[in-house]
Amino acid sequence: MGHEEGTDTRSHSVLMGFFAGLLVGAGLGLLLAPRPGSEVRRGVAASADDLRRRASETLHHSQERMSHAVERGRDVYNRARHIADRTRPHAAEAGHEALEDVSQAAEPLREGIKGVAG
């Protein structure tokens, strides 16, 4: 009798486990079952629309940033050009003055060379 009770209990446990697994499997099957084609197409279309929207927003933001960068670059170029235009005449004048100073400083040296060579 003791042996039969153990076998019955074991059989009962296996049977209960089987039915519990069957219920869990059926529930998961319902939750994870493939959707009909129309639902899949709607999901894909929604994902594509979302991706298109995000790409458009990213492109728009990138264009705005590029436009601002070009504008800042143009401003820097114009300021540098203005400074160069203002300083160019002064630089040329300073160069001519330096050339005259060197030429005047070299005159005694030239005279000395003429006297020695002459």
C-alpha positions in Angstrom: 0.0 0.0 0.0 2.8 2.4 0.8 4.4 1.8 -2.5 1.1 2.5 -4.4 0.5 5.7 -2.5 3.9 7.0 -3.5 3.3 6.1 -7.1 -0.1 7.8 -7.1 1.3 10.9 -5.5 4.1 11.1 -8.0 1.7 10.5 -10.9 -0.6 13.1 -9.5 2.3 15.6 -9.3 3.5 14.9 -12.8 0.0 15.3 -14.1 -0.5 18.6 -12.2 2.9 19.8 -13.6 1.8 18.9 -17.1 -1.5 20.8 -16.8 0.2 23.8 -15.2 2.8 23.8 -18.0 -0.1 23.5 -20.5 -1.9 26.5 -19.1 1.3 28.6 -18.9 2.2 27.6 -22.5 -1.3 28.4 -23.8 -1.2 31.8 -22.1 2.2 32.7 -23.5 1.1 31.4 -26.9 -1.9 33.9 -26.8 0.3 36.7 -25.7 3.2 36.0 -28.1 1.1 34.8 -31.1 1.9 36.5 -34.4 -0.4 39.3 -35.2 -2.4 39.3 -38.4 -0.8 40.8 -41.5 -2.8 44.0 -41.3 -1.6 44.7 -37.7 2.0 44.0 -38.7 1.7 46.4 -41.7 0.2 49.1 -39.4 3.0 48.6 -37.0 5.7 48.7 -39.7 4.0 51.8 -41.2 3.9 53.5 -37.8 7.6 52.7 -37.2 8.5 54.0 -40.6 6.5 57.2 -40.0 8.3 57.7 -36.7 11.7 57.1 -38.3 10.8 59.5 -41.1 9.7 62.2 -38.6 12.9 61.8 -36.5 15.1 61.9 -39.6 13.3 65.1 -40.8 13.7 66.7 -37.4 17.4 65.8 -37.3 17.9 67.1 -40.8 16.2 70.4 -39.9 18.3 70.9 -36.8 21.4 70.1 -38.7 20.5 72.6 -41.4 19.9 75.3 -38.7 23.2 74.6 -37.1 25.0 74.7 -40.4 23.3 78.0 -41.3 24.4 79.5 -38.0 27.9 78.2 -38.4 28.1 79.7 -41.9 26.8 83.0 -40.6 29.4 83.1 -37.8 32.1 82.2 -40.3 31.1 84.9 -42.6 31.1 87.4 -39.7 34.6 86.4 -38.7 35.8 86.6 -42.3 34.3 90.1 -42.7 35.8 91.4 -39.4 39.3 90.0 -40.3 39.1 91.5 -43.8 38.1 94.9 -42.3 41.0 94.8 -39.9 43.4 93.8 -42.7 42.1 96.6 -44.9 42.6 99.1 -42.1 46.1 97.9 -41.2 47.5 97.4 -44.7 48.3 101.0 -45.4 50.0 101.4 -42.0 52.0 98.2 -42.5 53.1 99.4 -46.0 54.1 102.8 -44.6 56.0 101.2 -41.7 57.8 98.9 -44.2 58.9 101.9 -46.3 60.1 103.8 -43.2 62.1 100.8 -42.0 63.7 100.5 -45.5 64.6 104.2 -45.4 66.1 103.8 -41.9 68.2 100.8 -43.0 69.3 102.6 -46.1 70.4 105.7 -44.0 72.1 103.5 -41.5 74.0 101.7 -44.2 75.2 105.0 -45.9 78.2 105.5 -43.6 79.2 101.9 -44.2 79.0 102.4 -48.0 81.1 105.6 -47.7 83.7 103.7 -45.6 83.9 100.9 -48.1 84.4 103.5 -51.0 87.2 105.1 -49.0 89.0 101.8 -48.4 88.5 100.5 -51.9 89.2 103.8 -53.6 
